[in-house]
Amino acid sequence: MKPLRPCRRPGCSALTREGYCPKHKPRPAARRESAEYHAWYSLPIWTDDLRPTQLLQEPWCRECAKRGIRTRATVVDHVEPHRGDWAKFTDKTNLQSLCKSCHDRKTAREQAAERRKSR
């Protein structure tokens, strides 16, 4: 049996055997929740059809274009996150081309909004 130690959270003096007390125990990462459908991005429908077709039809970043900047798109993004909904995943009207920087910013905003909703 492990000895009791202070919680790893700075300023928390609760004793625990788990590293963090129940109040400060980290939540599972969103990636684990999406792991079931994250593999869809390796399927031929995505790699051979949806992604290349979108980048051919819209080769420039949509968000940069709104600011008058012409940046080559490298990422195909779902306008509305599909969250495991196959119909949304394969809906060509739900796709947009973005540069990596714009995609990362959009994803960070969406994840922050999800965290706020789950509180």
Secondary structure, DSSP 8 states (H G I E B T S, - for coil): ----EE-SSTT---EESSSS-TTT-----HHHHHHHHHGGGGSHIIIIIIHHHHHHH--B-HHHHHTT---B--EEEESS--TT-HHHHH-GGGEEEE-HHHHHHHHHHHHHHHHHHH-
